Amino acid sequence: MERLTLAQIAAWCGAETALDGTVGRISIDSRDVDEDTLFIAIVGERFDGNDFVADVLRQGVKAVLCSRDCGADPRLMRVKDTTAAFLAIAAGYRSRYDIPFVGLTGSVGKTTSKGMVYAALNRRFKTYRTEGNLNNNIGVSKTLLQLDGTYEAAVIEMGMDHAGEISALSKAVRPDVGVITNVGTAHIETLGSRENILRAKCEILDGMAPGSPLVINGDNDMLAAYRNDDHRLYGFGVSGENLYLRAEDILSDAHGSRFTAVCETGERTPVFVPAVGLHNVYNALCAVTVGHLLGLGFDEAAAGVADFQTEGMRQNVTEIRGMTFIEDCYNANPDSMRAALNTLHTLGTGRTIAVLGDMLALGDTGEQAHRDVGAYAADMNCTALFTYGEQAAFCAEEARKRGVETFAFDDKDALRETLKAYLQSGDVVLFKGSRGMKMEDVFQGLYKEWNQ
C-alpha cells in the first residue's frame, strides 16, 4: 500500500477526524499493528474488532476506525459500519490508479479463470490479482489496498452469498472489463432460483462504465440468452451461437488440453492450457478473450495461458505407482462435480474411480443434488464410486442402481484402506468434495503410506 493521509481516509469513509499525518499500513488484525498503522475494527460473526481497540491503542497505532464508543482517545475515528467503511477506503484507493481492471465473477471456476486471465495479461503487463479466494467485501478491500504504482493491470475476483454484494464490490473495483464465467446453482439456497443468481452475477455491471465489455460463457444456458443494450457482450464457448471466441479440435490428456481458438473474425490460434478438463478449456477461452480485449494478440494471450499454474487444492494431477490421481478438494457443488466427473471420464483409458465427499450448504436440494451426481457418475461410466459423508451416500445409492460398483463410508480411515486394496496400476482416481469434508486426508494418507 502507498501512503495515505488520514484526512483522505476519513473523507472516503465518511468519518470525522482532526488527525494530521499519514499511514503506511491498514490492518484489521489487532495482532498485526505498529505505529504506522490504521486499525479498522471489523465486526464479524465470531468477533468484534471494537473489543480490541484499547489494546491496539496501547500498542501505539497511528489511528483507529471503530463503530461504537471506544473512549475519548484523539486517535479514534468512528463510522456506523466498519466493513462498509473498509470497502469505501479501498474504493478511494483504487481511484488513484489509471490501469485496466478486470472484474470477474461466476458460480464456479472464478479462481481458476482469474488465474488464467492473470497469466495471459502478465505476459505483457505487470499484473496484480486477488490472492486465493479473497473475493468478499473484506477480501476485495484487502486486495485493492495491496496495489502500488508498479502494477500495470489488475484482475479482481468477486464472490457473493447474497444479492447486492457484487454490486457493492463492482462499484469499488470499477472494472474496465467484466467477466461472468457461468451461472450455476451455487447459492441457490439463499437466492432461490437460477434467474436470481443471474441477476446477482450481473450486478458486476453496476460499477462498469456504459459501453464497457462484458465477457460471458456463451455455452451457459442462462448467459447465452442474456442481453444488455448498454454493454458489448463477448461470448466464449464450444457449441454456442454468436460466439466471439470458439474452441475447436480439442484434445486432452493428463497434462492439459490443446485446442484451436477461432475468433468470429476468422483468426485461428493454437492454445495449450496446462490443466485438465473441458471446464478449463472454457477458462482458457475466457482468458484469451480478456487478453485480446486489453490489447494482446491472440498468440500472446495464448502463450500466457500456457504459463498458468493451479492454486491451492484445485485439480492437481499426480501420477504415482502407475495410477493417475486428480486432486480437486478445494470445494464442490453440483456444477463443479459434473465438470470433475467429465475430466475423470476424459482422462480414463481403463478403470475410472470417483472418491466423493458431501457437497455442503445445499439446503433442501441436498439429497436430490447428490442423487443427480451419482446418476451422472454412472452416465460417465465410472468403474467405481467411493463416498464419504451422509449426503454423499445418496450419490452411491443412485449410482449403484445404475450398475456402478459403490462403497459408502462415514470413516475416512476405512475408506482409505478399502480404496488402497481396490486400486491397481492404470486406474484414474478423482478426489472431490466440499472444503469442509477435507477429502485430501484420503489421498495424502495413501501417499504417506506408499512413501514409507
DOPARO-203618 format. One record per residue (C-alpha): residue in three letters; x, y negated, z negated. Coordinates in steps of 0.05 Angstrom, whole numbers, plus 5000, padded with zeros to 4 digits. Last residue first. Layout:
AlaXYZ
...
//
This chain:
Gln514559014921
Asn512758674987
Trp506659115001
Glu503758994932
Lys504558234937
Tyr501658225008
Leu495458604985
Gly494358144925
Gln495057534971
Phe489957855016
Val484757934961
Asp486157304920
Glu485356904984
Met477857034977
Lys477556474926
Met469956514918
Gly469455774900
Arg472355574967
Ser466655915005
Gly468456555040
Lys472856845094
Phe478057395104
Leu478457685174
Val482258335190
Val484958575257
Asp487059305253
Gly492659585296
Ser496159965239
Gln491260235188
Leu486859945133
Tyr481960365093
Ala486260515032
Lys488259785025
Leu480859575033
Thr478760034976
Glu484259774931
Arg482759044949
Leu475259114938
Ala476259444871
Asp480858884849
Lys476058364875
Asp470158604834
Asp462858494854
Phe463558934914
Ala459859144978
Phe462859635029
Thr459859685098
Glu460560125161
Val456559755214
Gly450660125244
Arg445459575249
Lys442159715183
Arg449059685151
Ala450058975178
Glu443758745142
Glu445759045075
Ala452958815081
Cys450858095094
Phe445858135036
Ala451758344992
Ala454757675009
Gln449757354962
Glu451857734900
Gly459257694914
Tyr464758034952
Thr463558365019
Phe467258865063
Leu464758955134
Ala467259495181
Thr468159625255
Cys465358935273
Asn461758955340
Met460558205345
Asp453058345344
Ala454158735279
Ala457758145248
Tyr451957715273
Ala446958145234
Gly451158055171
Val451457305183
Asp443857285191
Arg443057665126
His447457155091
Ala443256585118
Gln436856945098
Glu439157025027
Gly441756315020
Thr436055915050
Asp433155754982
Gly439455394961
Leu445355435010
Ala450455174960
Leu455355754966
Met457056225023
Asp458956854987
Gly465157255005
Leu466857605070
Val472158125089
Ala470958265163
Ile474458855196
Thr475858945270
Arg478459615296
Gly482059605362
Thr483059045412
Gly480758515363
Leu482857805376
Thr476457565409
His471857935360
Leu475557645300
Thr475156955331
Asn467657025342
Leu467057255269
Ala470556615248
Ala465756185290
Arg459756555261
Met462356425190
Ser463655695207
Asp456455595228
Pro453455975169
Asn457655605117
Ala464555745091
Asn470555415058
Tyr478155425054
Cys478756175060
Asp480656295132
Glu486456785131
Ile486157195195
Phe490357815184
Thr493458215241
Met496058915226
Gly502459245249
Arg505359235179
Ile504058485171
Glu501857965223
Thr499157315195
Val494156845228
Asn492456215188
Gln485156015194
Arg484455425147
Met487655555079
Gly491454895074
Glu492554535139
Thr493854825208
Gln499354545252
Phe498254185318
Asp504354085364
Ala500654375425
Val495353835413
Gly500753305425
Ala502653605492
Ala495253595511
Ala494852845495
Glu500952715539
Asp498353125597
Phe491552785593
Gly494952105595
Leu494451705531
Gly490851045529
Leu486251075469
Leu480551405508
His485451935532
Gly487452115461
Val480252155440
Thr478652635497
Val484853055484
Ala483053115411
Cys475853325424
Leu477953835476
Ala482754115424
Asn477254175372
Tyr472754525423
Val478255015440
Asn479055095364
His471755325360
Leu473355845413
Gly478156195366
Val485556195349
Ala490055605335
Pro496455395371
Val492554995424
Phe495255035495
Val492354575548
Pro493154555624
Thr490453905655
Arg485553815713
Glu483153135739
Gly476453195774
Thr473652525749
Glu468952905702
Cys475353155669
Val477453885671
Ala481454155613
Thr484654815633
Phe485355335579
Arg490255685534
Ser488655925464
Gly492756105403
His498056585377
Ala493557175363
Asp490857155434
Ser486256725475
Leu485056565549
Ile480056035571
Asp479555915646
Glu475455275638
Ala474654755584
Arg470454135600
Leu471753395589
Tyr466652845604
Leu460953335600
Asn454453205638
Glu451653895623
Gly454054385571
Ser458055035582
Val464954915555
Gly464954275515
Phe466553545510
Gly461652965513
Tyr463652235517
Leu457851785497
Arg458051045514
His454850645458
Asp448950165452
Asp443950565493
Asn444451185449
Arg442251875469
Tyr442552545434
Ala440153175471
Ala447053485475
Leu448353285403
Met442953725373
Asp444354335417
Asn451954295408
Asp455154405476
Gly456353665487
Asn460653615424
Ile461052865415
Val465852285426
Leu462651605412
Pro465651025449
Ser465050285430
Gly459649895467
Pro456849565405
Ala462149525350
Met462550115302
Gly460950105227
Asp453850345233
Leu455650835288
Ile458151335237
Glu450951355213
Cys450151855270
Lys452152405222
Ala446252245176
Arg441352235234
Leu443852905258
Ile443253195188
Asn436152945185
Glu434553295250
Arg438053915223
Ser432953935167
Gly432153845092
Leu437753365076
Thr439653645008
Glu439354395023
Ile441154265096
His447954035071
Ala451754465123
Thr446754705175
Gly450154495240
Val451253845277
Asn457853825314
Thr464653475320
Ile461852775315
Val467352285334
Gly467551525333
Val472651085368
Asp474350375347
Pro472350575276
Arg470250045225
Val473250415165
Ala469150065111
Lys462750035151
Ser463950755170
Leu464450965098
Ala458050625078
Ser454250925137
Ile457351605123
Glu454251605053
Gly447351365073
Ala444052045072
His447052545024
Asp452853045019
Met457752685063
Gly464452725097
Met468652225136
Glu475552365164
Ile479951775183
Val484851785240
Ala489551185241
Ala493850845294
Glu500250425299
Tyr502850505229
Thr508850115203
Gly504749555173
Asp502149975116
Leu496350435104
Gln495650805037
Leu489750375016
Leu485550665072
Thr486551365047
Lys484951214975
Ser478450894995
Val476851465042
Gly477951964985
Ile473851584934
Asn467851484980
Asn468352195008
Asn473352475060
Leu479552665022
Asn479553335059
Gly487053455066
Glu490652795078
Thr486752295120
Arg491052085178
Tyr496351565195
Thr499251535265
Lys505951285291
Phe503551245363
Arg505551625426
Arg505352375409
Asn502152185343
Leu495652075380
Ala495152805401
Ala497353095334
Tyr492652635297
Val486852845341
Met488753565327
Gly488953465252
Lys482453095252
Ser479253665291
Thr481854145238
Thr479153715181
Lys472453605212
Gly471254325234
Val464154395206
Ser458153935198
Gly461353335233
Thr465252695220
Leu471052295251
Gly472851565250
Val478651375297
Phe481950705281
Pro486050335334
Ile490749815303
Asp489449095281
Tyr490649205207
Arg488748695154
Ser481448895157
Arg483349575126
Tyr485049205060
Gly478048905057
Ala474949575069
Ala479349885015
Ile477149344966
Ala469849474984
Leu470950224975
Phe473750114905
Ala468049634889
Ala462950164908
Thr466350654861
Thr466950104807
Asp459449954806
Lys456849344769
Val463448954771
Arg468148704716
Met475248444717
Leu479548534655
Arg486548254649
Pro484047694603
Asp482748214548
Ala475848084518
Gly473248784508
Cys471149364551
Asp464049134567
Arg461949564625
Ser463849684698
Cys471349614698
Leu476849344743
Val483349294704
Ala489448844714
Lys497048824711
Val497649464672
Gly501549434606
Gln500850134577
Arg496549844522
Leu491749604576
Val491750314604
Asp489450594537
Ala484050084524
Val481150224593
Phe480850974585
Asp473551044567
Asn471750584625
Gly474351134671
Asp468151544655
Phe468952294663
Arg465252924685
Glu460652674739
Gly464952074755
Val465351344734
Ile471551014764
Ala475350534720
Ile479850194772
Phe486950064747
Leu490749514783
Thr498049694777
Asp504749324776
Glu505949424701
Asp505150174708
Val499550684719
Asp498951424734
Arg495951754672
Ser489851284675
Asp488251564744
Ile484151094788
Ser490350734813
Ile491750124855
Arg499049934868
Gly503249344889
Val499548824850
Thr499648064858
Gly499447444815
Asp494346994783
Leu488547214740
Ala482446774733
Thr477847334754
Glu470747444777
Ala468848074814
Gly465348114881
Cys469348694909
Trp473048334966
Ala473647674928
Ala476648014867
Ile481748374910
Gln483747724943
Ala484547364876
Leu488547944850
Thr493447834907
Leu495348454947
Arg502048784960
Glu502449295015
Met500050005000
//
